[in-house]
């Protein structure tokens, strides 16, 4: 059976022809295909203004991104074989990259499954669905995951705010199997206990894996300040590598308790501290107390979630970096990161330059990083590239 047809306005097929997967509501020819005639989550056949096939997408008439392409084929059947094929392709790449099953298995558009993120924690899968199109097919998705991977548990981690925009509920649930009392993962020579149901996002952030390893490589004997530390992903490997002292600062007591558990798990408790505080206030007090740190890791949550938030978010990043530089020891290292897509690498570059100059310090970049290979970037979809990290060596002014 043919899918309902969704027509684009003249010249609004350019993005799709270049490889992107999104259709915005203002690109739809609403006279030929009124958006209100579609039901959220249903499959549609995308057609250019001159009648050419653009592929099969799922639709949501109530959102700005009103359709997301699943295939360049017309009238695709989005059943279990479709999901198995896409997941198997993604799995092949991850198994080439990693020798153990701890990675992001599905990264949305980059893996041909827009609206879906899956993190693999050994035999446990944490699934984040952010669109009605995937949500409508979650039972088929789960069946495909069970058949391919035989997990002991699959958790639907559906507390993401994007679901509200799609008209979806925010309840998380164990949709398959039994979630073990303790879920452990391995990363950078350390073990970590994670809390999927109550943790942030999917329960873990694999994207900084490589940058964390870089920090551990020069942490021996250093005093390390890990800001927005969450559950210790940066701090624990640094302590394992021989850091003299690692201070983890976060506003969440639950996160710090988990970080403490991870320190115990890795026998690094003796050279780690865990402080619950607002990071801005902590840095201000550290300056007043003349505290200095050899390495400062600044990895905040996204402070520019929407384009319209850019000005306020940019200022927040600037203040954080400025404050961090003021408590950095002579010849210290600042590791500054941003996961905000709307804050570009050039933006972060500039605010670091200006912050260093403002306090009369000589700041140079000796390395840079981004999201790990299990978060592949689709060159046709700039939205899939979001993480940027600068490793800064900071000395007295020239």
N, C-alpha and C positions, 0 to 999 in steps of 0.2 A: 504493500500500500504506500502510495506517495505521501511525503510529508507536506504540510501546508507551506505555501510559498511566501517568502519574505523578500520584497524587492528593495533594492537600494536606489537612492537618488543618483542622478548623473554625476560621474566622477568620484563617487564615494566608495568605489571598489579598489582604490589605489592601495590603501593600507593592506587589504587582504591579498592583493596580487604580489605585494612585497614580502608576504609571509606571516604577517600578524594574524591574530586569531579573533580580534574583537570587532564588534559592530556597535557603534554608539546610537542612541535613540534618535538623535537629530540627523543621522545618515539614512534613515529608513524612509522610503517613499510611502507615507502614511495614507495617500489616496489609493494606491494600488494594493497596499497591505496594511490596513489599520492595526496599530499595535494592540489596541484593546480587544482585537479578535483572537489574540493568542493567550494561552494559559502558561503561567510560569512553570518552567521546567520541560516543556514539550519540545520535541525535535522539529526543526523547520529546514526547508530547502532555501538557501540563500541564492538570490539571482540578481545579477547586475542590471542596471537600467536598460541595457541593450539586449537583455534576455540570456546572457551567458551564465552557465553554472559556476557558482563560487564554492559550493560544498554544503555539508550538513552541519548544523549548529543546534545548540539548545538555546531557548529564548526565555527572557523574563521582561515583559512589557513594562514593569514597574521600576526598572533600574536604569541608570545612565548607560552602563554597558549592557545593552539589551539582548545581545546574542554573542555566543562564544563558539567559534568553529571547532568541531571535533574531527572533521575529515574534509578533504577536497573532493571526496566522492559525493554524488547526489544520493539522497535517500538511504543513507547509512543505517544499518540495523545496529543499534547500540545495546547488544546483549552481552552475555558472559564471554563470548569469544573476542569481542572488541576489547573488553577490559583485560582479559588474559594476554592478548597480544601486546597491548601498550605496557602493561606491568612487566611482562617478560623481557621486552626490549630495554626498559629502564633497569631491570635487575641485571641484565648482561653487562651493562656499563659499570654498575656498582661493584659487581663481583670481579671485574678487571682492576678496579681501583683499590678495593679493600679486601683484606684476607679474613676479616671477621664480620659478622652480620650486625654491625652498628653503624648506621648511616641513614641519610634521607633517601628513601626509596623512590618517592614520586615528588617532583617539584613542579606542580601545576602545568602551565603552558609549555615549559621546556620539555616536558615528557608527554606532550600531547593530551594532557588531561586537565584542562583549565578548571579551576575551582576545587582542586584536590591536592592535599599534601599528606604524605605518609612517611612517618619516621619508623625505622626498624630498630627495635631494642632487643636483639636476639630473637627469642620466640614470641615476643610481644610486639604488636603493631599499634601505633597511635595514629589515628586517621582524623584529619581535619577537613571538613567539607564546608565550603563557603558559598556555594551557589545552589539554587533550586534545581538546576539541571542535573547535577551530580547527586543531590539529596534524593531526588525522585528515583534514582537508580542505585541507592545504597545497598539494597539487598543483593542485587546482581554483583556489585563491586565486592561485597563481603564474600560471596560464593566464589568469585574468581581468586581472591586472596587466600581463602582456605584451600582451594584446589592446588594453587601454585606453591604455597609456602608452609602449609600445615602449622599455623601458629597455635600457641596454647591460649592466646587471648587477643581479641581485637577491641580496642577502645575507640569509640567515636568521641573525639575531643571537640565538642561543638559549642564552645563558649566564646567564639570569635565574633567581634562586633560586626564584621561584614555580613554575617548571617541575618542580622536585624534588617539591614538594607534589602536583603533578598526575601524578607518576609518569613524567615525560618526561626525556629525555637533555639534556645541556647543551652539546652540540657545535654550534658555529657553522659555517656553510658558505656558499659561493657556489652557490646552487641554480640560477641561470640566468645565462647570458652569461659575460663575462670582466670581472673587477674591474680597473679601471685602476690603474696603479702609483701615481698621485696622484689623489686626489679633493678637489676644491676647492669651497667654497661661498662665498656672499656674504651678509654681514649687516652692517647699520649702517655702510655705506660702506667696509667692510673685506673682505678675502679671508682665508679660513681653510682650511688643509690639515687634513683629518680622517683618523683611522685607525679605520675601521669595525670590522674584525675584532678588533683588540686594545684598542679604546677602551672607555670606560664606556657602559653602556646601548646605545643605537643608534649611538653614536659622536659625538653632539653633543647639546646641550641648547638647543633652540629656544625653550623656554618663557620665558626671561628677556629675549628680544630687546628689548621695549619699555623695560624698566627699564635695560638697558645703554645704550640711546640717551639716556635721561634723564641718566645719569651723565656720558656724553661731553659733554653740553650744558653742564656746569659744571666740567669738568676742566681747562680751560686754565690753565696756570701753577701748578697744584696738585701737591703731592706725594701720590701715590695708592698705597695699600696694598691689593692684591688678594689676599685670603686664600682658600684652596681654589681657586686660580686655574685649575686644570685646563689647558686649552690656550689660554688667553688671551682668551676671549670678552668679558670685561669690560675687561681691561687694554689690549689692542691698540686698540680704538676710543677709549679715554681718551687713549692716547699719540698717536693720529692727530689728536685734537682739540686737542693742544698741551699736555698735561700735562708739567710740568717733569721729573717722575720717576715711574715706575711700577714698583713692586716686586711681583712675582708670587711667591707662596709656595704650595707644594704638597708633599705627601709622596711624589708619584710622579715618578721621574726621567724615565720615558717621556713623561708628560704635559708636563713642563717642557721637554723636548727639542722636542716638537711646538709648544709655545708660542713657543720660540725661533725655530723655523722660520717660524711665523706672523708674528713680529716682523720677520724678514728679508723675508718676502713683502710686508709693508706698509711697509718702510723705517722702522721705529720702534725698531730695535735700540739706537740711541744713547741713548734716554731710557727704557730698560727694563732691569730686573734680574730674574734668575730664581734663586730660592733654594729648595733642597730642605730641608724641615724639617717636623716636626710643628707644626701651627699653635699649639697650646697652648704648646709650648716656645718657639716663635718670639716669641710675644707676651710671655711672661714675661721673656725676654732683652731684648727691645726696651724694656721698662719699666726694667730694670736699667741699660740703656745710655742712658736718657733720650731715646730716639728718639720723634719725634712726626710724625704724618701728617695732612695736611689732609683727605683723604678716605679712609675705610676701607670696603672692600666685604667683607661677611661673608656668604658664600653656601656654607654647609657642605652635605655630603650629608645624607640623611635620618638624623636621630639618634633618631627615634622610629618605628621600622619597624612595631611592633605595639603595640596598646593596653597590653599588660602591661609594655612598656618605657618607659612614659610618665615615671615618676618619675626614672629615671636619665637619660633623654634630655632632659627639661626642665632638669635640673641642668647637663647639658653645654652646652645653649644659653645658660643663664644665665651660666655661667663664661666662655664665649666672648665674649659681649657685654660682660660686666664687664671682662674683660681688654682688649678692643678700645677701650673708652671711656677706659681709663687711658693709652693711647698716642695718643689723638686730640688734635690741636692745638686751641688756643683758637679758638672759633667754627668748629670743623671739622664735617664731615658724616660720619655713619655710615649706611651702607646695609646694613640687616640683613634677611636673608631666611631662610625655612624652606620646604623642600619636603616636610616631614612632614605627612601628612594628619591624624595624631592630635595634632599640635600646632596648635591653632586660632589664628586671627588674634587672638582675645582673649588667648590664652596669650602670644603673642609681644609683644603690646601691653603686657601686665602686666609681663613680665620686663624689657622695656626701661625701663618706668617705674621699677621698683624698682632696676634697675642704675644709672640716672642719679641717683636719690635717694641711693643708698648711697654714691656717691663725690662727692656734693654738687655735681652738675652740673645745669644747667637744660636739659632735653631736650624738644624739641618735634618733632612730625611735620609736615613741610611737603608731603609727598606720600606716596602709597602705591601699590602695584602688585600684580599677580597674574600668573597664567599668560596667555600670549598668546592671540590669537583662533583660532590653529590648534590650541589645546587647549580646545575649547569645553566649557562646564559644563552638564551635564544637571541641571535643577532638581529632578528626582525622584531623582537619585542623588548624594548629598552626597560620595561617594567620588571623584567626578570633579573636585572642587575641592580642590586640595592646596597650591598655591603662594601665598605671601603675602610681601610686601616692605614695609618701612617706611623712608622717607627721613627721617633725623633730623638736625636742626640742634642742635648741642650747645655751650653757652656756660657761662660761670661762673655760679655759683648767684646767684639774685636777692637 
